């Protein structure tokens, strides 16, 4: 059997072996998802609010502008995009693993052996010279045949890692949208509380002036004046604290949107933004396709599964084909003399690892353990996703109930203020009753504004938990 026949035989063996892929095909682990979410009001609608884009879900123009800025300038997101580009480069490399490596090598050597050495004596006797020159220009080809699906596994692993990086960027974007919206609603709440504080200061000032007139007329004591003044100072103290909170919140939103600290543009007031009337959650199984963290975890699992096959394939025979051809001459004048200086060589080899101090076996066992860890991480991510949605549904439903009660309480206290003011002017109520009513109204209005902010934020949390945040 000549060399060409042997090479054909090795290549045929490689082609047959390439169809024998080691490792297991990926199968999504069982998740045992429930048919519905555990919540006070569970929707049976198959459509989820997560299908809405951010522009459709957030209809405030100022908020949309902030989200647009965050999606183009936020540094965490920009870094995530660079990670995608890195993964894309790795994927491009993996796609050409099937192709041979080709390189060019040009060498010019001069050797002068010792005259007393065997080489020196031989050269002087037979060649009549004491130096040997060697000129070589060659193309070197090396080709690893993809036995046992190793190269296909490397390509599939790189693809999974690339897709995982994409989902990771979507997760960052979803959380970014949530943070911007939550911060914006918090800013509107602080604006509302500042208006409440200023209105209360004006009300306290009116009570203080009326109390001073009564004291001048001898109808009350200096204690009433001092109590009214202390109540006004307490309300005034809220103003700088709220202004501080507004500035810090504006700075936080500026950072999220990738800009230097500055005032945040807003037109609407907190009371002018209505929470969503309905927030359909769909079915839990939709989280497997809607949640970026769940999809990223599954792609990580896919990559780990391919890594097991790659590690297993490394334990089996590897086939390499090498070839070299070019020009070779002992004299520079004959270096490019064709065909006299032409040379060529082709060889094939099959290498079977036998004993490598358990290195390959260890890598294989570790790869299997990493796959098992990825399965557990995937199931944990799914469990977390379902829990977050269930929590968000519960919080949203209970906040609706709290808002109804809080609004009724504020309305009652506003009527109380009017009655207390009239009774105080007519001498039928004490200054303590007026101050107590004003303090209760202030606290209740502040709590109501916070509940409204929580209600809006709860919709954002539910939207994000369901996998929303698709930026268009």
C-alpha positions, 0 to 999 in steps of 0.5 A, a space after each residue: 500500500 503506497 502513501 497516497 492509499 494510506 492517506 485516503 484510508 485515514 481520511 475515509 476513517 475520519 469521515 466515518 468517525 465524524 458522524 459518531 458524535 459523543 455527548 448528549 443532545 440538549 434537553 431542557 430540564 423539567 421545571 414543574 411550572 404551575 398552571 397559574 400564578 399564586 396571587 389574589 387575582 390570578 389572570 387566566 389570559 394567555 397574553 402577558 403585559 410583557 409583550 408590550 414595548 417600553 414605549 407602549 407601557 410607559 406613555 409619559 413623554 418625559 419618562 420615554 426620553 429618559 429611557 431613550 437616553 439610558 438605552 444609548 448612554 448607560 455605561 453598564 449597557 454599553 459594556 454589555 454590548 462590548 461583551 456581545 462583540 467579544 462573544 461574536 468574535 469567539 463565535 466567528 472563530 469557532 465557525 471556521 474550526 473545520 478549516 485547515 490552518 495554513 502558514 508560510 515559512 521563509 528561512 535562510 540558514 548558514 551552518 559551519 561545523 567544526 573542522 574536527 567534527 565528523 560533519 566538518 570532515 565529511 563536508 570538506 572531503 565530499 563537498 569541498 566546502 566548510 559551510 552549508 547554506 540552506 534556503 527554504 520557502 514553504 507553505 505549511 498546512 495542518 488540518 485536524 479532522 473533527 472526529 466525534 463531533 468535537 469541532 461541532 461541539 465547540 461551535 455549538 458552545 460558542 453559539 450558546 455563549 454568544 446568545 447568553 451574552 445577548 440575553 445578559 444585555 437584555 437583562 441589563 436593559 430590562 433592569 435599567 428601564 425598571 430603575 429609570 421608571 422607578 426613579 422617575 416616579 420617586 421624583 414625582 412623589 418628592 415633587 408632590 410631597 414638596 407641594 404638600 409641605 408648602 401647602 401645610 406651611 401656609 396653613 400652619 402660618 394662617 393658624 399661627 396668625 390667628 392664634 397670635 390675634 387671639 393671644 393679643 385679645 387675651 382669648 388664649 395663652 402664650 402656649 397656644 402661640 408657641 405650639 402653633 409656631 412649633 407646628 409651622 417650623 416642623 412643616 418648614 423643616 420638611 422643605 429642605 429635606 425634600 429639596 435634598 431628596 429631589 436633587 439626589 434623585 435627579 443625580 441618580 437618574 442622570 447617572 442612569 442616563 449616562 449624563 452629568 448631574 442635572 435637573 430632570 425634565 418633567 411635566 406631569 404630576 404624580 396624580 396625573 399618571 394613572 396606574 394600569 387598570 389591568 396587568 395580565 400576567 399570562 401563564 408561568 410557562 411564558 417566563 421561559 421565553 420572556 425572561 432574559 435571565 431565564 434564557 441566559 441561564 438556559 444558554 449557559 446550560 447549553 454551553 455546559 452540555 456542549 463542554 461535556 461532549 468536547 471533554 469526552 471527545 478529547 479522550 478519543 483518537 484525534 486525526 491530523 493531516 499535515 502537508 508542506 510544499 515549496 522551494 528548497 535549495 542549498 544555493 541562493 542562485 537556485 532557490 527559485 529554480 522551478 521545478 528543480 527546487 520544488 518539494 512536497 510532503 503530505 502525512 496523516 496521523 491518528 493519536 490516541 491519548 493513553 496516560 496523561 496522569 488522569 488529566 483528560 478524565 478529570 476534565 471530563 468529570 469536572 465538565 459533567 459536574 459543571 453541567 449539573 450545577 448549570 441545571 440547578 442554576 437554571 431551575 433556581 432562576 426559573 423558581 426565582 422568576 415565578 416567585 417574583 411574579 407572584 410577589 409582584 401580583 400580590 403587592 399590586 393587588 394589596 396596594 390597590 386596597 391600601 390606596 382606596 383606604 388612604 384616599 378615604 382617610 385623606 378626604 375625611 381629614 380635609 373635611 376635619 381641617 375645615 370643621 376644626 378651623 371654623 370651630 376654632 374661629 368660633 371658640 368651640 375648638 381648642 388650638 390643640 385640636 386644630 394642630 392635631 388635625 393639621 398634623 394628621 392631614 400632613 402625615 396622611 397626605 405624605 403617606 398617600 403620595 408614597 402609596 401612589 408611588 408604590 402603586 406605580 412602581 409595583 406595575 413596573 416591577 410586575 412588568 419587569 418580572 414578567 420579562 417586559 422591557 423590550 426597547 423599541 
